[in-house]
Amino acid sequence: MGMNLPELWQLRYFTAVAERLHFGRAAEALHISQPPLSRAIRSLEERLGVPLFVRNRRRVALTPQGERLREEAQRITAQLERVVTELRAMAAGEEGRLRIGFVSLADYGVLPGLLSAYKGARPKVRLALREMLSPEQAVALSAGELDFGLLLPPVAGAEEFDHVVVQRERFVAALSAHHRLARRRGKLAMTALAGEPFVIVPRDIAPGLYDIVAGLAAKAGFALNVAQEAIQMQTVVSLVSSGLGVAIVPGTVANLGRKNVVYRELADAHPRLDVWLAWSRRSLEPAARDFIAHARRLAP
């Protein structure tokens, strides 16, 4: 059987009387006349089955039960006021939470600047960040588990998303510092890498990246000799530093600062690799709309 709990308005009326111990002044504060207030308090006492006030001609006093209810009513009212304030702040974009997935490439490029600019404008919005592969982000966006994804297209379900290009990458060759080509100055032609073992991100993880690298090799007249695969860009560079192969990587990867790796700009013309900020086509909170606005200002 459910308890016969008081209504919120009844608690508000009760608190007004309990704080003033005077029905007339409490009615005035509530902007009502005294008779309806007296009826409301009697109704509350009947609902709870306990007396809350001792009344006589000289004074109004709280009973022990009334004193206990006053403490809890004040706490509940204060908590509700805080929640209402938070909700209004969320609607104004001043509070809230954004769940953001990102590929490691964005972490070396656009992400730090985007987060810094956004937090400067919206310091009270909480940001939950998760490094994720692009296919995983696409699934999470579709399921409503992410608000934004910084990912590499193409991804399955992309037609469900809106996006803005926030990073556009040129490619460079990553070589071990001990590689024979590392001593060369200037730009490096892809033909110089023919026959070299390559470290590469698998196509099912980053098809756009894979196709650009394979296309560069094909244009130079050779097929990729894939010696190692790695799903994270930092792992690709680590394998290169160990001398296990060469790699063609986005230029931003040089920001990793890995020892024993040198980077050479490519002489060959090639497509750029885009990084998207993607989001699902559903109604957006003000905090999310403002995040998109900041991303557009940083877009290449």
Disulfide bonds with the S-S distance in Angstrom:
none
